[in-house]
Amino acid sequence: MRVPRVTTTRRSPKAALTSLTEAVGRTPLLRLRRLEAALGSAGGEPKPVELYAKLEFFNPGGSVKDRAALYIIRDALAKKKLSGSVRLLDSTSGNTGIAYAWIGAAFGLPVTLVMPENVSSARKAIVRSYGAEIVFSDSLEGSDGAIRLARELADRHPTRYHYVDQYSNTSNPRAHFEGTGAEIFAATQGRVTHFVAGIGTSGTLMGTGARLKHENPAIRVCGVQPRESLHGLEGLKNLETSLVPPIFRSEQVDEMLFVDTDRGWDLAEQLAREEGVPVGHSGGAALAGMLDVARQLRATGEGGVIVGVFPDKAERYIEPPPSRISA
């Protein structure tokens, strides 16, 4: 990925917002001290291994996808691709759709989302509450099926839709180059040694990793994938069996980590019980990757500062009673 221009938006923490979109980004970085202690030592006096979580559920829409969606929409508006008569169209399994829906509402833009039919009722209800339209794709085809259907709709109705395509849109990684990566480097005072993130669109990994390596080429970028082709880590891709996002660049990843579904789920539950951090299953998978890196460092007696992205909150995966939700 080419290194894009860097912009910094500053506002007083006491200033009133003129739009909720101004609250996107600047999410907290949390040190996971109990998990650090549980790693134990490798004998002698090893250098410390520090674990930090970038809590992206503090974004207004509840996930890391607010960052990319905001950049994608702003850039499309600047290019005059969107209007009241041209609908934003994209495929999504949930979080990006929620981000498009609320940001579209904030900007007064119509939004159409292609989602697999088996996404949670909670996500369907949240998207609809912002006035977005949903077109369902075959649940058996997963996120790849939603991508294909979105492309078909864009081809059939070129004047009705502007297909923004988060998987190939360079505004996606740029949001993280200018935001997430800069925030992590500043919050750790440049001490970060390893960055860990799950791979979905790959925008978070590509953009944040590029920024961190721009600041310090020695920082290692680690991607997390589900081990299985059929898995329960919603939002993540097994690249060998899925459509590879055009924005993904394998040469920008120093290490690829593979996580079982059960482990991702178990660690998400452990985080809630032991740290009071309620993350989704992709956050559990990111933690699994962080712990694998930490154990590698402990085994060799090396120290490190490991930062992982926790994309969203657990409540997005908890189904409310059927009487409260319409499918």
C-alpha positions, 0 to 999 in steps of 0.5 A: 500500500502506498503511504498516504498523506497524514492528517490530524484532527484536533478538537478540545475535549470540552467542545460540543460536537456538531455531528456524532461523526466527530466522536469516531476514533481516539479510542482507549488503550487498556493494559491487560495486567491480569493476563500478563501475570498469568503468562508466568515466567520462563525462568530467571528474570525475563524481560517484561511482556506487556499486553494492550487492547485497543478498545474499538467498541468505544466508537459511536457505532460500537465497532472499529468499522466506524473508522473505515465507513466514515472515511469511505463515505466522506471520500465518496461525498467529496467525489460527488458519488452519493446524493439523496437519489443515489444510494450507498451500496455495500456488502457486510456481515454486520459491523460495517453495515451498522457503521454505514447505517448510522453515518448515512443517517447523520449525513442524510444519505440513503443506504442499502446493505447486502447481508447474509440472511443468517446474521443475528436478529440484533444486527438486522434490527440495529441497521433498520433502526437507522433507516437502512435497507437490507437485501439478504444473500444466501446464508450458505454463501457467507460474506463472499455471497453477499459480495457477489450479490452487491456486485450484481445489484451495482451492475444491474442498477448503476444509477440507483447505487454507488457500490463503495466496496469496503474490500477494495476501497483504499479509504478503508486502510487509510482510515487506520493509517491516519487514525488507529496506527497513529493513536497506538504509536502515540499511546505507547510512546513509540514502545509498541513492538508487535501489532495483532489484528484479525483479518476481515476486509484486512483494512485494520491490519493493512492501514494500522500496520503500515503506519506503525512500520512507517514510524518504526520498521522493526515493529512486527505486524501479525494477522489473525485468521480462523483456522477452519474454513467453516468457522464461528469467528464472525467478521474474520476470513480464512484467506485460503478458502475465501475471496482475498480482499484486493486491499490485502498485501501479504508482504506487509504481514510479518506473521500469520496466526491461526485460531480455532473458533472454540478458543476465540469464543472461550477467550472472549468469555474469559475477558468478560469474567476476569477483566470486565472487558466484554468483547465479541468473538473476533476480539477473543481471536485477537487475544489468542493471537496476542497470547501466542506472540507473548508466549513466543517472547517468553520462551526466548526471554525477550520482552515486548509491547503487544497491542491488539485490536478488539473490534466490537462488544459482546452484546452484539452477539447476544440474541434478545428474546424473539418478542423484542426483535423482528427478523 
